[in-house]
Amino acid sequence: MYIFGLVALLAAPSDTTVSMVETCQTHVLEQFETSAERLKLRPPARRADGSWAITGTLERPGAVPIGFQCEIDRKGHFLGAAQTSAGSEP
């Protein structure tokens, strides 16, 4: 998983990748009302259809971590962030 994410990251223009990650982080922080220190993001992964996914976890002291995923279309437009799990790493 890390190798695929790294390959996708290297294949994307760096400005676009940074923008996607920053956008995802901003939306997740607002949606879950938390701080950046609790957020762990993986590199963006490009899908076969050209869209992107950014997965991560949100650590919660004394509670199970929350898994989430940000969706970005093939043009780099943010589509949304959704919880994917509780209690496991994405």
C-alpha positions as CSV (number, residue, x, y, z in Angstrom):
1,M,0.0,0.0,0.0
2,Y,2.8,2.4,0.8
3,I,4.6,1.7,-2.4
4,F,1.5,2.2,-4.5
5,G,0.8,5.5,-2.7
6,L,4.3,6.6,-3.2
7,V,4.3,5.8,-6.9
8,A,1.0,7.7,-7.3
9,L,2.4,10.6,-5.4
10,L,5.5,10.7,-7.6
11,A,3.4,10.5,-10.7
12,A,1.3,13.5,-9.7
13,P,2.4,17.1,-10.1
14,S,3.6,18.2,-6.7
15,D,1.5,21.4,-6.5
16,T,-1.7,19.3,-7.2
17,T,-0.7,16.7,-4.6
18,V,0.0,19.3,-1.9
19,S,-3.3,21.0,-2.6
20,M,-5.3,17.8,-2.4
21,V,-3.7,16.8,0.9
22,E,-4.2,20.3,2.4
23,T,-7.8,20.4,1.2
24,C,-8.5,16.9,2.7
25,Q,-6.8,17.9,6.0
26,T,-8.8,21.1,6.3
27,H,-12.2,19.4,5.6
28,V,-11.4,16.5,8.0
29,L,-10.4,18.8,10.8
30,E,-13.6,20.8,10.4
31,Q,-15.8,17.8,10.0
32,F,-14.5,16.0,13.1
33,E,-13.8,19.2,15.0
34,T,-10.2,18.2,16.0
35,S,-6.6,19.3,15.8
36,A,-3.9,18.5,13.2
37,E,-1.8,16.7,15.8
38,R,-4.4,13.9,15.9
39,L,-4.6,13.4,12.1
40,K,-2.5,10.9,10.1
41,L,-2.8,11.0,6.3
42,R,-1.5,8.6,3.8
43,P,-0.2,9.9,0.4
44,P,-2.9,10.4,-2.3
45,A,-3.5,7.3,-4.4
46,R,-4.6,7.6,-8.0
47,R,-7.4,5.2,-9.1
48,A,-7.8,3.6,-12.5
49,D,-10.5,6.1,-13.5
50,G,-8.2,9.0,-12.8
51,S,-9.8,10.1,-9.5
52,W,-7.9,10.2,-6.2
53,A,-8.4,8.9,-2.7
54,I,-6.6,10.0,0.5
55,T,-7.1,7.8,3.5
56,G,-6.1,8.4,7.1
57,T,-6.9,8.0,10.7
58,L,-7.9,10.4,13.5
59,E,-6.5,9.5,16.9
60,R,-8.8,10.0,19.8
61,P,-7.4,9.9,23.4
62,G,-9.0,7.1,25.3
63,A,-11.1,6.0,22.3
64,V,-10.8,4.0,19.2
65,P,-9.2,5.8,16.2
66,I,-11.5,6.8,13.3
67,G,-10.7,5.9,9.8
68,F,-11.7,8.2,7.0
69,Q,-11.2,8.8,3.3
70,C,-11.2,11.9,1.2
71,E,-12.5,11.7,-2.4
72,I,-11.0,13.9,-5.2
73,D,-12.2,13.8,-8.8
74,R,-9.8,13.4,-11.8
75,K,-9.6,17.2,-12.2
76,G,-8.5,17.7,-8.6
77,H,-11.8,18.9,-7.2
78,F,-12.6,17.8,-3.6
79,L,-15.8,15.7,-3.4
80,G,-16.0,15.0,0.3
81,A,-14.6,13.2,3.3
82,A,-16.3,10.3,5.0
83,Q,-15.7,8.1,8.0
84,T,-14.7,4.6,6.8
85,S,-14.2,2.7,10.1
86,A,-13.6,2.9,13.8
87,G,-11.0,0.9,15.4
88,S,-8.7,-0.1,12.5
89,E,-6.0,1.6,10.5
90,P,-7.1,2.3,6.9
